[in-house]
Amino acid sequence: MINAKIKNLKQLELIIRKLRKRNKTIGFTNGCFDIIHAGHVKYLEAAKKKCHILVVALNTDSSVKRIKGNKRPITPLKGRLAVIAALESTDYAVPFKEKTPLKVIKLLKPDVIIKGSDWKKTDIVGSDFVKSYGGKTAVISFLKGYSTSGIIKSIKKDTL
């Protein structure tokens, strides 16, 4: 079941076209999702409530390195995709290699882009594009006390 949710962009584009014909609302979010924690799980559950189909795009390992530095990701892409796809809230997981998911957004044309509250609506990549055809942008509050960077710092502190 997990592998059935992991798609490449071409596969996903065809699936989304078929789902649109069935009047399904397509939601989109993205991130590194390096060390999955309760904050991620709650965020994705809240994102799923905003749509029928939730697509989660994950940065490839090289993309994560460009954004987070050479010591990241902790978990390679294959593992991150498997964990995200295993979540009930995720309908499809797709990798992207660019720094931002704009290419994926333009290809899939989601009805709603969903991001965490660390983003201002005006700064969310693809927001203007989605609004141009009547789509929406949604911002979801984070579960306090959870962050991948915080987990990494805690592990480093405990192992010194």
Backbone torsions as a table, in degrees:
resi	resn	phi	psi	omega
1	MET	NA	-38.2	-179.9
2	ILE	-61.6	-49.1	-178.0
3	ASN	-61.8	-29.1	179.2
4	ALA	-68.6	-20.0	179.9
5	LYS	-91.4	-16.3	-178.6
6	ILE	-91.4	120.3	-175.0
7	LYS	-130.8	157.0	168.1
8	ASN	-89.8	172.4	-172.7
9	LEU	-63.2	-40.0	179.9
10	LYS	-63.9	-45.7	178.3
11	GLN	-60.0	-45.2	-176.4
12	LEU	-66.2	-37.3	178.5
13	GLU	-58.4	-43.6	179.3
14	LEU	-66.5	-41.9	179.0
15	ILE	-61.9	-46.4	-178.4
16	ILE	-62.6	-39.4	177.3
17	ARG	-57.9	-44.9	179.8
18	LYS	-65.8	-41.0	-179.9
19	LEU	-65.8	-36.0	178.2
20	ARG	-62.6	-38.1	179.0
21	LYS	-64.7	-21.0	177.6
22	ARG	-97.2	14.8	177.2
23	ASN	61.0	34.9	176.7
24	LYS	-85.4	138.3	176.0
25	THR	-83.9	126.2	-177.2
26	ILE	-100.5	122.1	175.7
27	GLY	-105.7	151.1	-177.2
28	PHE	-138.5	133.9	169.3
29	THR	-142.5	167.8	-178.3
30	ASN	-152.1	164.9	176.1
31	GLY	169.4	-179.4	177.5
32	CYS	-80.0	-41.5	-179.0
33	PHE	47.6	54.4	-173.1
34	ASP	-72.7	-58.9	175.3
35	ILE	-116.1	106.3	-175.0
36	ILE	-70.2	131.6	179.8
37	HIS	-136.7	176.8	-176.8
38	ALA	-57.4	-33.0	177.6
39	GLY	-61.1	-42.7	177.3
40	HIS	-63.7	-44.5	-177.6
41	VAL	-61.3	-47.4	179.5
42	LYS	-64.5	-40.1	178.7
43	TYR	-60.3	-47.8	-178.3
44	LEU	-68.4	-33.8	174.5
45	GLU	-62.7	-43.1	178.3
46	ALA	-66.7	-38.6	178.6
47	ALA	-62.9	-41.3	-179.4
48	LYS	-61.6	-30.6	179.1
49	LYS	-67.7	-13.1	-177.6
50	LYS	-94.4	1.5	-175.2
51	CYS	-159.3	169.7	172.9
52	HIS	-82.5	-41.5	-175.3
53	ILE	-123.0	123.0	179.1
54	LEU	-107.1	119.8	174.8
55	VAL	-100.3	128.1	177.2
56	VAL	-115.1	116.0	178.7
57	ALA	-96.5	131.9	-178.9
58	LEU	-114.9	135.1	175.1
59	ASN	-63.0	138.6	173.5
60	THR	-67.7	169.3	-179.3
61	ASP	-58.4	-43.3	-179.6
62	SER	-65.9	-35.9	177.7
63	SER	-66.6	-42.4	177.5
64	VAL	-60.9	-43.4	179.2
65	LYS	-58.2	-42.2	179.4
66	ARG	-63.8	-34.7	-176.7
67	ILE	-86.2	-45.1	-169.4
68	LYS	-104.6	-13.3	-178.9
69	GLY	109.5	167.7	-172.4
70	ASN	-65.2	-19.8	-178.3
71	LYS	-87.7	0.7	179.5
72	ARG	-118.9	153.6	3.3
73	PRO	-79.9	160.1	173.5
74	ILE	-75.4	-43.6	-179.5
75	THR	-103.8	126.3	178.5
76	PRO	-63.8	158.5	-175.0
77	LEU	-50.5	-46.6	-176.8
78	LYS	-56.1	-43.0	178.6
79	GLY	-69.5	-41.1	179.3
80	ARG	-63.6	-42.4	177.6
81	LEU	-61.4	-43.1	-178.8
82	ALA	-62.3	-43.3	-178.9
83	VAL	-67.5	-45.9	179.3
84	ILE	-62.5	-42.6	179.6
85	ALA	-66.2	-27.2	-179.8
86	ALA	-72.2	-18.8	-178.9
87	LEU	-73.7	137.1	-179.1
88	GLU	-59.5	-34.0	-177.1
89	SER	-70.2	-22.0	-178.4
90	THR	-87.4	125.2	174.2
91	ASP	-91.6	-40.3	178.7
92	TYR	-144.5	143.2	174.5
93	ALA	-120.1	137.4	-177.9
94	VAL	-141.6	134.7	176.8
95	PRO	-84.5	154.1	171.1
96	PHE	-142.1	142.4	-173.1
97	LYS	-97.4	-13.8	-178.4
98	GLU	-74.7	167.0	178.5
99	LYS	-67.0	-34.2	178.4
100	THR	-122.7	161.7	-179.5
101	PRO	-88.8	18.2	-174.4
102	LEU	-56.3	-42.0	179.3
103	LYS	-59.3	-44.0	179.9
104	VAL	-65.1	-44.8	179.8
105	ILE	-60.5	-44.8	-178.8
106	LYS	-65.8	-32.7	179.6
107	LEU	-76.4	-42.5	-175.7
108	LEU	-85.8	-24.7	-178.4
109	LYS	47.7	63.6	-179.8
110	PRO	-65.6	156.4	177.4
111	ASP	-78.1	-27.8	179.8
112	VAL	-145.9	132.3	171.8
113	ILE	-99.4	134.0	-177.2
114	ILE	-123.1	130.4	177.6
115	LYS	-137.8	167.1	178.5
116	GLY	-78.6	165.0	-174.7
117	SER	-70.9	-0.7	173.0
118	ASP	-78.4	-3.9	177.9
119	TRP	-109.9	137.5	169.0
120	LYS	-82.6	142.4	-179.2
121	LYS	-51.3	-39.1	-177.5
122	THR	-69.7	-19.2	-178.8
123	ASP	-97.9	-3.2	-176.9
124	ILE	-74.0	122.7	-179.1
125	VAL	-59.9	128.9	178.1
126	GLY	88.9	-7.1	-177.7
127	SER	-58.5	-47.8	179.6
128	ASP	-62.0	-41.6	179.6
129	PHE	-61.3	-47.3	-178.9
130	VAL	-64.5	-39.8	177.3
131	LYS	-63.7	-31.2	-176.7
132	SER	-61.5	-24.1	178.3
133	TYR	-115.4	18.8	174.0
134	GLY	95.3	5.7	178.4
135	GLY	-78.3	176.6	-177.0
136	LYS	-126.6	164.9	172.7
137	THR	-121.6	133.5	179.0
138	ALA	-123.4	141.9	177.6
139	VAL	-117.8	132.7	-177.0
140	ILE	-116.6	135.0	178.3
141	SER	-66.8	146.1	176.8
142	PHE	-83.5	154.2	171.9
143	LEU	-80.1	116.1	-175.0
144	LYS	-61.6	145.1	175.4
145	GLY	89.6	4.3	-179.7
146	TYR	-124.1	127.6	172.3
147	SER	-161.5	144.6	178.7
148	THR	-62.2	-43.7	179.5
149	SER	-60.7	-39.8	178.1
150	GLY	-63.8	-40.0	178.0
151	ILE	-64.3	-43.8	179.9
152	ILE	-62.6	-44.3	178.4
153	LYS	-61.0	-41.8	179.6
154	SER	-62.8	-42.6	178.4
155	ILE	-64.6	-44.7	178.5
156	LYS	-59.0	-44.6	-178.6
157	LYS	-62.6	-41.1	-177.8
158	ASP	-74.5	-17.9	-176.3
159	THR	-102.1	-0.6	-179.1
160	LEU	-84.0	NA	NA
